[in-house]
Amino acid sequence: MARVGCIGYTGPGWAEHQRAATPASVDEFHRFFTDKVEAVRAATAGGFPPTFKAAPVASSFADFHKVTVDDVISAVCLLLDKSCVADTLPTPQLKLVDDLIAPFRTELFNRYLSTATVPTVFKSLRH
């Protein structure tokens, strides 16, 4: 049975979403990230420096599993109801129509992931 939109969604990630939706003051927000960075630095202070290796030319994304329409709708339902100026479709409006457009977005996501390409038109920032 297909779910229609985000109304009544209580699926995976909902509790974390609810906690994340609790407003914090600017000072609390700043303190959270300052403490987080300090904790990471303290935990890795005696460690070896990071090393990086280039991926072989013949690398592939062999473990890709297609996303489903339900996956896409579930992810949208977890978004906070806020947007920025660059968003062509603000989040609250996306949630209202997601059950209609999720099948198309799912097909796009799966094509991008299976071909490892994203159209150039989707890589530009709109102001």
Long-range contacts (C-beta under 8 A, 24 or more apart in sequence): 2-69, 2-70, 2-99, 3-70, 3-73, 3-99, 4-99, 5-73, 5-77, 5-95, 5-96, 5-98, 5-99, 6-73, 6-76, 6-77, 6-95, 6-98, 9-74, 9-77, 11-74, 11-77, 12-74, 13-74, 13-78, 14-77, 14-78, 17-78, 17-80, 20-80, 21-80, 61-113, 61-114, 61-116, 64-113, 64-114, 66-110, 66-113, 66-114, 67-106, 67-109, 67-110, 67-113, 68-106, 69-102, 69-103, 69-106, 71-106, 72-98, 72-102, 72-105, 72-106, 72-109, 73-98, 73-99, 73-102, 76-102, 85-127, 86-125, 86-126, 86-127, 88-126
